[in-house]
């Protein structure tokens, strides 16, 4: 990491710390949901952007995480235990789902995860004795840290921010580790990676399970943020929304999902004046973006950068300029 | 037993409509590796073309149908390919998935905003009388739907296997590079595939709308069922998609009657998961060789 990047990171973090003080309660809520969805999208980016597996089930893992946290904390289990349990459960379920599913890849995995997501929503809706059915669960407590209540929006924001930074650092470490490099090798050329000794199935499975546990954590934070959950909040549309965050920002770029989540969470706020036409405008923008820039916004930045370097040094190959 | 027979036949009828959607879906996949997540909306929309023609422009029903066919082919076939798929094809499957999902939302919301959020009755093409067959009441409409859909599939098969264009289309689907070398106009063949898909979507639309009413959100379930049918039957086979569609229609109807209502919609999903795990190439599909 260069000094330049480090300075940008520190500045970014400073903005994240100072920004909420300038916002109303609602503004802080929007910022919180951005961070929460960023965590979920980071997890999906590991599965999709680094390991190259299309998953349409991220919302179902958020749901599993949210319901686990809600049920456990409301039954009196301390929140750290509940949140860790949510992550572990999502890891295990991700592993169990991925183990058979990763025999088949690409579009098949997309469909299997799509079906899984629909099944999870059906269960959340139908098992009323546990999940409260369509009425959902109300009154999920927010965590208490060293005697400090996070009931106030600002306090909870910093709780979410701390976890967000923690998860981002963890992800960075994973990507830089030999495992993470194996993920990338797999995405670029599975057969070559395999011939170099990367166990394809174990590696993708791990990426999928870790990505799912990120979803689980995001879900448990979402439950504490809104203090109300129902099956509708974890449907297929939400999975697509998280997928969209990863793609719009730029799959395979570390900051892609964070940027994507910002845009997707803020878009409804900016487009609110359009009322009923909101979804149409949104969909049109997505199509236009895909047509003109299928690698996402960060992909666009990268392309501009490469082009610039090529202009400065016309003798360089694209490969050199891209570095 | 009579109820079972009745459910079975009406299941076959809806199943044959699912099959039309599933076949279009597999054709697009074969010809251009396009997974069309808006397939359900493609079936929802043509019925509204017809309704708009009769209600707003005062056209008679047959004229409105003709206009709707042309519109479907232009928008859902030619326009879809030129505007969305062509620029995205070089970038792999994922951008197409996202763009077609967005297209589905756009079509759904467009109908809701500019037309209506209500479910509209659609004129039935056939009488709703029932025939008594061996003690079971079978509706004429079900039989007619089944015959028309199967007839369309048979015609399509004849076209693909019996004409030069059809064979060129198959060659394009199997290996576009070799087809091109052999002088097949690959791009035009792919365009024909998109037009056929639009035509199938139109047919499915006018067959299913009298049964389920025309509603902007119809595409959600239809699209999902079309995927499941295509995968269960075999992603790379027309007869696979046909079998998958019929099977799902029957299973859907039977599980509505014999499985607990809350978990009715889980049955096709579980079937899908089992099929992918046990036989990923689908019931009638051939395993695709792995390319290095």
Interface residues (C-beta under 8 A of the other chain):
Chain A: X48 X54 X100 X101 X103 X104 X106 X107 X108 X110 X111 X112 X114 X115 X116 X118 X119 X122 X125 X126 X191 X240 X243 X244 X247 X251 X276 X277 X279 X280 X282 X283 X284 X286 X287 X290 X291 X292 X294 X295
Chain B: X35 X83 X84 X87 X88 X91 X92 X93 X94 X95 X96 X97 X98 X99 X101 X102 X103 X105 X106 X109 X110 X112 X113 X224 X227 X228 X231 X262 X263 X265 X266 X269 X270 X272 X273 X276 X277 X280 X292
